[in-house]
Structures are given as structure tokens and as C-alpha cells.
Amino acid sequence: MLSLFIATAFAVAPLAAPPAEAEYDAAITPKLEVPASFARSTGTGTMTLSDQGIRYDVTIRGVRRITNVALVDAGRAVELYDAGDSRSAPLHVEGSIAAKDLAGISFGELSNDMARGQTRLVVYTVNEPAGVLAGTLKPVSSPQTSPVAPTA
């Protein structure tokens, strides 16, 4: 009888919820103070935050000699690409960083700042070490959080 009770308890126990995720997108465009040669350069970036860390996917078009791509928050940078002088375009980088591996900023602080729109993706080059392209990360509405349209 006890084994039937234990088996039933495990059968109806709720499954652990998957980690909550928040997704952010950025349209990466030339900064105002860069040379006109970058006017047609563009990029996109997607960041997904979960309690595990950050997943990122960034593509930069029309720029060569990229040295770094970073997630910048209040002057602190999380490096997403630092392989040196890229010789070709487009540049595509993707990967993940565990929450425990972030240096210089707590994961909670970064997560809060991203939710407030205070973080940017910045692209640095050999000739423009102060950054040539940038884009503010903005929350992406998910089906779970978007208002449901009324049905007729």
C-alpha cells in the first residue's frame, strides 16, 4: 500500500518549471561620430538571458577589421568577440556565457539593466577603437507576455 502511495505521489508531483528566459534584440547602426565610410554598415544582435546565463547571436555587415564586439553596461564590458582583427565581412558570432563566469558585473545587475534598456552592443575596429557601431538592447515581446488579441 505504501509503495502505491509513493508511486502515486511521484506521478502527480509537478515537474520543475523550465528556467525563465528573457530575449533582447538590438539593431546595430553606425555611431554619429564615425567616418562616412561606415554609413551603410549594419548589424543585428540577439541576447537570451536565463538563470543559466547569456546566449548571444550577433551579425555585423559592411565592417572589416573588427577587433571586439561587447555587451556594454554602465562602462563595463562583457566580451562577445575578441579574436583580433577580422579580415572579412560579414562577421557572425554566437555563443554563451554562464552566469557564474561574468566578470566585473553581477548577473542580477546585468539582467536588471537589460530589462531597463540600459545595455548596448558595441562594435570596435582597428581604426575606430572607441566603437564604430552600436545598438541598444530592447526586450522582445514573447507570446506568453504579449496581450492576446480578441477573437471575433
N, CA, C and O of each residue as an XYZ file, in Angstrom:
608
protein
N       0.818     -1.191      0.000
C       0.000      0.000      0.000
C       0.867      1.262      0.000
O       0.597      2.208     -0.740
N       1.926      1.268      0.849
C       2.823      2.417      0.922
C       3.515      2.644     -0.416
O       3.672      3.790     -0.837
N       3.933      1.567     -1.098
C       4.592      1.730     -2.391
C       3.638      2.310     -3.421
O       4.066      3.080     -4.280
N       2.349      1.961     -3.361
C       1.361      2.540     -4.261
C       1.201      4.029     -3.979
O       1.059      4.816     -4.915
N       1.220      4.430     -2.719
C       1.106      5.834     -2.334
C       2.316      6.619     -2.831
O       2.158      7.714     -3.371
N       3.526      6.076     -2.657
C       4.742      6.747     -3.102
C       4.737      6.876     -4.620
O       5.067      7.937     -5.151
N       4.372      5.823     -5.316
C       4.328      5.865     -6.775
C       3.317      6.900     -7.244
O       3.585      7.623     -8.203
N       2.170      6.990     -6.596
C       1.149      7.967     -6.962
C       1.636      9.377     -6.675
O       1.391     10.283     -7.472
N       2.318      9.586     -5.560
C       2.825     10.910     -5.218
C       3.809     11.400     -6.270
O       3.761     12.570     -6.652
N       4.707     10.529     -6.753
C       5.650     10.935     -7.784
C       4.961     11.155     -9.119
O       5.394     11.997     -9.906
N       3.915     10.426     -9.383
C       3.206     10.557    -10.651
C       2.480     11.893    -10.751
O       2.340     12.435    -11.847
N       2.015     12.433     -9.626
C       1.267     13.684     -9.687
C       2.101     14.878     -9.242
O       1.616     16.009     -9.269
N       3.350     14.648     -8.833
C       4.201     15.764     -8.429
C       4.451     16.649     -9.635
O       4.703     16.148    -10.730
N       4.384     17.956     -9.447
C       4.608     18.850    -10.584
C       6.059     18.770    -11.060
O       6.988     18.619    -10.267
N       6.218     18.872    -12.349
C       7.551     18.891    -12.924
C       8.174     20.246    -12.662
O       7.469     21.249    -12.544
N       9.491     20.278    -12.571
C      10.190     21.550    -12.371
C       9.963     22.435    -13.585
O      10.022     21.978    -14.727
N       9.704     23.698    -13.321
C       9.472     24.649    -14.408
C      10.789     24.903    -15.133
O      11.847     24.934    -14.504
N      10.730     25.087    -16.453
C      11.957     25.409    -17.175
C      12.446     26.785    -16.727
O      11.658     27.598    -16.243
N      13.737     27.045    -16.885
C      14.239     28.346    -16.463
C      13.539     29.465    -17.225
O      13.279     29.344    -18.422
N      13.238     30.556    -16.522
C      12.620     31.715    -17.171
C      13.647     32.329    -18.117
O      14.830     32.409    -17.788
N      13.203     32.752    -19.265
C      14.085     33.378    -20.241
C      13.538     34.731    -20.644
O      12.326     34.949    -20.661
N      14.443     35.631    -20.966
C      14.083     36.938    -21.497
C      14.955     37.169    -22.722
O      16.164     36.943    -22.681
N      14.345     37.615    -23.804
C      15.081     37.832    -25.044
C      15.141     39.322    -25.357
O      14.176     40.058    -25.152
N      16.299     39.748    -25.858
C      16.545     41.146    -26.197
C      17.152     41.206    -27.585
O      17.979     40.369    -27.947
N      16.738     42.204    -28.364
C      17.272     42.420    -29.709
C      17.861     43.818    -29.811
O      17.447     44.736    -29.101
N      18.834     43.965    -30.705
C      19.413     45.276    -30.994
C      19.618     45.413    -32.488
O      20.105     44.497    -33.150
N      19.238     46.577    -33.012
C      19.605     46.964    -34.373
C      20.908     47.746    -34.219
O      20.935     48.795    -33.577
N      21.974     47.238    -34.803
C      23.299     47.834    -34.634
C      23.568     48.742    -35.832
O      23.564     48.293    -36.978
N      23.799     50.013    -35.555
C      23.964     51.021    -36.606
C      25.206     51.864    -36.333
O      25.747     51.831    -35.228
N      25.666     52.628    -37.344
C      26.853     53.467    -37.140
C      26.610     54.524    -36.059
O      25.530     55.105    -35.960
N      27.638     54.748    -35.264
C      27.591     55.829    -34.292
C      27.699     57.153    -35.052
O      28.256     57.181    -36.150
N      27.191     58.225    -34.506
C      27.158     59.519    -35.197
C      28.532     60.069    -35.551
O      28.687     60.717    -36.586
N      29.516     59.826    -34.722
C      30.827     60.444    -34.912
C      31.815     59.626    -35.737
O      33.005     59.941    -35.739
N      31.363     58.588    -36.435
C      32.290     57.762    -37.218
C      32.367     58.254    -38.661
O      31.477     58.970    -39.120
N      33.431     57.870    -39.385
C      33.575     58.285    -40.782
C      32.393     57.828    -41.652
O      31.739     56.826    -41.361
N      32.143     58.580    -42.712
C      31.038     58.297    -43.630
C      31.168     56.934    -44.285
O      30.171     56.388    -44.757
N      32.357     56.373    -44.328
C      32.555     55.058    -44.952
C      31.779     53.956    -44.232
O      31.599     52.869    -44.782
N      31.318     54.223    -43.012
C      30.544     53.235    -42.264
C      29.030     53.466    -42.371
O      28.253     52.775    -41.712
N      28.616     54.418    -43.182
C      27.200     54.797    -43.255
C      26.285     53.636    -43.625
O      25.140     53.593    -43.175
N      26.758     52.708    -44.424
C      25.914     51.584    -44.857
C      26.146     50.313    -44.034
O      25.596     49.258    -44.351
N      26.942     50.413    -43.003
C      27.227     49.260    -42.139
C      26.063     49.017    -41.200
O      25.457     49.962    -40.695
N      25.751     47.757    -40.967
C      24.627     47.405    -40.098
C      24.949     46.137    -39.317
O      25.957     45.470    -39.549
N      24.078     45.840    -38.409
C      24.210     44.597    -37.674
C      22.960     44.305    -36.884
O      22.090     45.161    -36.724
N      22.883     43.099    -36.400
C      21.783     42.691    -35.532
C      22.371     41.873    -34.389
O      23.395     41.204    -34.530
N      21.694     41.950    -33.268
C      22.132     41.166    -32.123
C      20.940     40.663    -31.344
O      19.955     41.378    -31.161
N      21.031     39.446    -30.891
C      20.004     38.847    -30.042
C      20.682     38.265    -28.817
O      21.669     37.539    -28.924
N      20.149     38.588    -27.664
C      20.652     38.061    -26.396
C      19.488     37.382    -25.697
O      18.388     37.930    -25.640
N      19.724     36.206    -25.173
C      18.726     35.495    -24.389
C      19.301     35.266    -23.000
O      20.348     34.637    -22.843
N      18.606     35.782    -21.995
C      19.025     35.603    -20.605
C      18.157     34.556    -19.949
O      16.937     34.544    -20.119
N      18.788     33.682    -19.203
C      18.075     32.724    -18.370
C      18.836     32.638    -17.059
O      19.884     33.266    -16.912
N      18.333     31.882    -16.119
C      19.062     31.763    -14.858
C      20.398     31.037    -15.054
O      21.237     31.026    -14.153
N      20.592     30.439    -16.218
C      21.850     29.760    -16.530
C      22.924     30.722    -17.030
O      24.113     30.472    -16.830
N      22.521     31.831    -17.682
C      23.482     32.769    -18.231
C      22.942     33.469    -19.457
O      21.742     33.723    -19.571
N      23.854     33.781    -20.385
C      23.528     34.547    -21.584
C      23.856     33.718    -22.815
O      24.922     33.109    -22.901
N      22.921     33.701    -23.774
C      23.200     33.179    -25.117
C      23.149     34.379    -26.054
O      22.273     35.233    -25.921
N      24.077     34.449    -26.995
C      24.107     35.598    -27.899
C      24.325     35.146    -29.335
O      24.912     34.099    -29.610
N      23.827     35.983    -30.238
C      23.952     35.766    -31.675
C      24.037     37.153    -32.307
O      23.064     37.907    -32.291
N      25.201     37.486    -32.863
C      25.447     38.823    -33.399
C      25.998     38.698    -34.810
O      26.893     37.892    -35.062
N      25.461     39.499    -35.737
C      25.962     39.563    -37.105
C      26.227     41.017    -37.464
O      25.378     41.883    -37.254
N      27.417     41.279    -38.010
C      27.821     42.630    -38.414
C      28.119     42.586    -39.906
O      28.866     41.726    -40.373
N      27.530     43.523    -40.656
C      27.728     43.599    -42.113
C      28.366     44.934    -42.488
O      28.062     45.970    -41.896
N      29.247     44.891    -43.473
C      29.825     46.123    -44.011
C      30.980     46.684    -43.203
O      31.370     47.834    -43.405
N      31.530     45.904    -42.299
C      32.665     46.363    -41.491
C      33.731     45.276    -41.514
O      33.441     44.100    -41.295
N      34.954     45.681    -41.779
C      36.095     44.766    -41.701
C      37.011     45.247    -40.596
O      36.874     46.360    -40.087
N      37.931     44.403    -40.242
C      38.937     44.726    -39.232
C      38.321     44.962    -37.855
O      38.765     45.820    -37.092
N      37.281     44.172    -37.559
C      36.646     44.233    -36.236
C      37.591     43.577    -35.230
O      38.108     42.484    -35.464
N      37.804     44.259    -34.117
C      38.666     43.710    -33.069
C      37.867     43.180    -31.889
O      38.275     42.216    -31.241
N      36.724     43.809    -31.608
C      35.918     43.397    -30.455
C      34.448     43.671    -30.710
O      34.085     44.619    -31.407
N      33.602     42.816    -30.128
C      32.169     43.068    -30.007
C      31.869     42.840    -28.534
O      32.218     41.803    -27.971
N      31.213     43.828    -27.910
C      30.991     43.727    -26.473
C      29.573     44.131    -26.101
O      28.941     44.947    -26.771
N      29.096     43.546    -25.028
C      27.867     43.953    -24.362
C      28.323     44.960    -23.314
O      29.055     44.606    -22.390
N      27.893     46.222    -23.452
C      28.363     47.292    -22.579
C      27.228     47.737    -21.668
O      26.110     48.000    -22.112
N      27.552     47.813    -20.372
C      26.591     48.215    -19.346
C      27.298     49.154    -18.379
O      28.180     48.730    -17.632
N      26.917     50.421    -18.391
C      27.470     51.418    -17.466
C      29.000     51.402    -17.461
O      29.625     51.420    -16.400
N      29.591     51.369    -18.645
C      31.035     51.416    -18.755
C      31.740     50.085    -18.561
O      32.952     49.996    -18.756
N      31.008     49.057    -18.185
C      31.597     47.720    -18.032
C      31.281     46.917    -19.276
O      30.187     47.028    -19.829
N      32.228     46.112    -19.719
C      32.045     45.369    -20.962
C      32.135     43.868    -20.736
O      32.989     43.379    -19.998
N      31.232     43.153    -21.391
C      31.279     41.697    -21.447
C      31.661     41.355    -22.879
O      30.888     41.596    -23.806
N      32.852     40.794    -23.061
C      33.356     40.492    -24.399
C      32.576     39.348    -25.037
O      32.407     38.283    -24.444
N      32.106     39.593    -26.258
C      31.432     38.561    -27.034
C      32.334     38.071    -28.171
O      32.241     36.919    -28.597
N      33.203     38.955    -28.653
C      34.172     38.615    -29.695
C      35.436     39.400    -29.403
O      35.390     40.619    -29.240
N      36.547     38.719    -29.337
C      37.829     39.399    -29.145
C      38.953     38.620    -29.811
O      40.067     38.545    -29.293
N      38.648     38.047    -30.955
C      39.618     37.206    -31.662
C      40.615     38.023    -32.467
O      41.427     37.461    -33.203
N      40.563     39.332    -32.338
C      41.516     40.163    -33.069
C      40.918     40.702    -34.348
O      39.699     40.771    -34.502
N      41.771     41.074    -35.244
C      41.421     41.756    -36.488
C      40.713     40.825    -37.469
O      41.346     39.993    -38.119
N      39.378     40.979    -37.568
C      38.635     40.178    -38.563
C      38.937     40.744    -39.939
O      38.931     41.962    -40.121
N      39.194     39.903    -40.882
C      39.572     40.361    -42.227
C      38.418     40.324    -43.209
O      38.525     40.881    -44.301
N      37.325     39.686    -42.850
C      36.233     39.566    -43.816
C      34.923     40.050    -43.213
O      34.788     40.183    -41.996
N      33.983     40.305    -44.073
C      32.639     40.707    -43.653
C      31.670     39.799    -44.391
O      31.978     39.418    -45.521
N      30.574     39.441    -43.865
C      30.094     39.797    -42.532
C      30.788     38.975    -41.440
O      31.389     37.932    -41.699
N      30.679     39.483    -40.222
C      31.173     38.765    -39.060
C      29.970     38.234    -38.304
O      29.040     38.983    -38.002
N      29.984     36.956    -38.000
C      28.899     36.343    -37.233
C      29.512     35.662    -36.018
O      30.401     34.820    -36.148
N      29.027     36.035    -34.832
C      29.496     35.405    -33.600
C      28.289     34.949    -32.796
O      27.277     35.645    -32.710
N      28.414     33.784    -32.221
C      27.368     33.283    -31.346
C      28.020     32.443    -30.266
O      29.101     31.885    -30.452
N      27.346     32.366    -29.144
C      27.895     31.584    -28.059
C      27.090     31.783    -26.798
O      25.958     32.265    -26.826
N      27.696     31.402    -25.692
C      27.026     31.563    -24.413
C      28.062     31.841    -23.336
O      29.234     31.486    -23.462
N      27.597     32.484    -22.280
C      28.420     32.773    -21.118
C      27.604     32.371    -19.899
O      26.485     32.847    -19.711
N      28.155     31.507    -19.083
C      27.462     31.092    -17.863
C      27.370     32.274    -16.904
O      28.283     33.097    -16.839
N      26.280     32.357    -16.169
C      26.065     33.453    -15.225
C      27.241     33.570    -14.259
O      27.648     34.680    -13.915
N      27.782     32.455    -13.825
C      28.885     32.460    -12.857
C      30.192     32.939    -13.464
O      31.121     33.267    -12.727
N      30.290     32.989    -14.796
C      31.534     33.376    -15.461
C      31.593     34.853    -15.851
O      32.591     35.290    -16.423
N      30.563     35.620    -15.559
C      30.596     37.048    -15.858
C      31.614     37.720    -14.942
O      31.640     37.465    -13.739
N      32.443     38.572    -15.515
C      33.449     39.273    -14.722
C      33.125     40.767    -14.689
O      32.777     41.355    -15.713
N      33.240     41.368    -13.524
C      33.071     42.810    -13.406
C      31.654     43.285    -13.212
O      31.437     44.474    -12.978
N      30.675     42.396    -13.302
C      29.276     42.776    -13.108
C      28.518     41.536    -12.657
O      28.779     40.427    -13.123
N      27.585     41.740    -11.751
C      26.793     40.590    -11.311
C      25.730     40.282    -12.361
O      25.259     41.166    -13.077
N      25.373     39.027    -12.430
C      24.355     38.619    -13.391
C      23.031     39.317    -13.099
O      22.337     39.729    -14.029
N      22.672     39.455    -11.836
C      21.428     40.128    -11.469
C      21.407     41.575    -11.909
O      20.392     42.056    -12.414
N      22.521     42.280    -11.723
C      22.598     43.680    -12.136
C      22.505     43.807    -13.657
O      21.804     44.678    -14.172
N      23.215     42.937    -14.365
C      23.156     42.958    -15.826
C      21.737     42.677    -16.310
O      21.242     43.352    -17.212
N      21.095     41.699    -15.724
C      19.727     41.350    -16.098
C      18.778     42.525    -15.869
O      17.953     42.828    -16.731
N      18.888     43.187    -14.721
C      18.037     44.353    -14.434
C      18.298     45.490    -15.404
O      17.358     46.123    -15.884
N      19.570     45.760    -15.701
C      19.899     46.840    -16.625
C      19.414     46.540    -18.038
O      18.990     47.448    -18.753
N      19.474     45.271    -18.447
C      18.951     44.913    -19.769
C      17.449     45.139    -19.821
O      16.938     45.644    -20.821
N      16.739     44.779    -18.774
C      15.289     44.970    -18.742
C      14.932     46.449    -18.804
O      13.857     46.800    -19.290
N      15.807     47.317    -18.322
C      15.565     48.774    -18.341
C      16.070     49.435    -19.618
O      15.941     50.650    -19.765
N      16.642     48.667    -20.545
C      17.148     49.240    -21.795
C      18.440     50.014    -21.618
O      18.694     50.962    -22.361
N      19.259     49.632    -20.651
C      20.489     50.367    -20.354
C      21.747     49.670    -20.857
O      22.853     50.056    -20.477
N      21.606     48.662    -21.693
C      22.770     47.951    -22.222
C      22.825     48.087    -23.737
O      21.800     48.214    -24.407
N      24.052     48.057    -24.259
C      24.260     48.223    -25.694
C      25.245     47.182    -26.205
O      26.127     46.724    -25.477
N      25.079     46.823    -27.458
C      26.095     46.049    -28.163
C      26.959     47.060    -28.901
O      26.430     47.928    -29.596
N      28.270     46.965    -28.766
C      29.193     47.910    -29.394
C      30.233     47.127    -30.183
O      30.755     46.113    -29.721
N      30.524     47.627    -31.399
C      31.490     47.008    -32.303
C      32.710     47.927    -32.398
O      32.580     49.118    -32.684
N      33.888     47.366    -32.158
C      35.141     48.116    -32.192
C      35.993     47.615    -33.349
O      35.970     46.428    -33.673
N      36.748     48.523    -33.974
C      37.625     48.144    -35.085
C      39.043     48.643    -34.832
O      39.299     49.399    -33.895
N      39.957     48.199    -35.696
C      41.348     48.626    -35.619
C      41.440     50.149    -35.694
O      42.164     50.770    -34.916
N      40.702     50.751    -36.637
C      40.800     52.193    -36.856
C      39.828     53.020    -36.020
O      39.957     54.243    -35.968
N      38.872     52.391    -35.374
C      37.894     53.094    -34.544
C      37.810     52.404    -33.184
O      36.811     51.752    -32.882
N      38.862     52.545    -32.357
C      38.892     51.826    -31.080
C      37.858     52.299    -30.060
O      37.653     51.636    -29.043
N      37.201     53.434    -30.316
C      36.143     53.905    -29.410
C      34.784     53.316    -29.785
O      33.788     53.567    -29.106
N      34.745     52.544    -30.851
C      33.496     51.927    -31.296
C      32.988     52.570    -32.562
O      32.987     53.794    -32.693
N      32.555     51.744    -33.496
C      32.088     52.239    -34.785
C      30.586     52.041    -34.959
O      29.923     52.868    -35.586
N      30.046     50.963    -34.416
C      28.616     50.668    -34.483
C      28.130     50.379    -33.073
O      28.894     49.927    -32.220
N      26.844     50.646    -32.835
C      26.270     50.328    -31.527
C      24.766     50.177    -31.674
O      24.160     50.697    -32.611
N      24.184     49.465    -30.741
C      22.733     49.304    -30.709
C      22.271     48.963    -29.305
O      22.872     48.128    -28.629
N      21.199     49.616    -28.871
C      20.631     49.365    -27.550
C      19.795     48.102    -27.581
O      18.972     47.912    -28.476
N      20.008     47.243    -26.602
C      19.208     46.016    -26.496
C      17.845     46.348    -25.927
O      17.731     47.035    -24.911
N      16.808     45.853    -26.593
C      15.425     46.096    -26.179
C      14.711     44.767    -25.991
O      14.942     43.821    -26.744
N      13.838     44.694    -24.982
C      13.104     43.444    -24.749
C      12.246     43.066    -25.952
O      11.645     43.921    -26.603
N      12.203     41.775    -26.228
C      11.349     41.238    -27.278
C      10.105     40.686    -26.601
O      10.206     39.928    -25.636
N       8.950     41.054    -27.094
C       7.711     40.512    -26.528
C       7.609     39.044    -26.878
O       7.860     38.637    -28.012
N       7.237     38.256    -25.883
C       7.059     36.831    -26.132
C       5.569     36.528    -26.156
O       4.774     37.305    -25.627
N       5.179     35.409    -26.762
C       3.760     35.073    -26.794
C       3.139     34.981    -25.404
O       1.950     35.251    -25.235
N       3.952     34.595    -24.391
C       3.409     34.468    -23.049
C       3.139     35.828    -22.410
O       2.261     35.939    -21.555
N       3.884     36.872    -22.814
C       3.725     38.166    -22.175
C       2.979     39.173    -23.040
O       2.564     40.221    -22.545
N       2.803     38.872    -24.316
C       2.088     39.786    -25.198
C       0.593     39.697    -24.953
O       0.069     38.617    -24.680
N      -0.100     40.833    -25.049
C      -1.535     40.765    -24.896
C      -2.150     39.914    -25.997
O      -1.687     39.928    -27.138
N      -3.173     39.188    -25.655
C      -3.844     38.341    -26.624
C      -4.885     39.177    -27.349
O      -5.688     39.870    -26.724
N      -4.864     39.106    -28.675
C      -5.838     39.855    -29.475
C      -7.222     39.223    -29.293
O      -7.353     37.999    -29.269
N      -8.235     40.051    -29.166
C      -9.592     39.486    -29.027
C      -9.999     38.756    -30.300
O      -9.622     39.152    -31.403
N     -10.759     37.705    -30.138
C     -11.240     36.951    -31.289
C     -12.680     37.354    -31.576
O     -13.421     37.742    -30.673
N     -13.058     37.260    -32.819
C     -14.403     37.671    -33.219
C     -15.416     36.584    -32.954
O     -16.601     36.763    -33.232
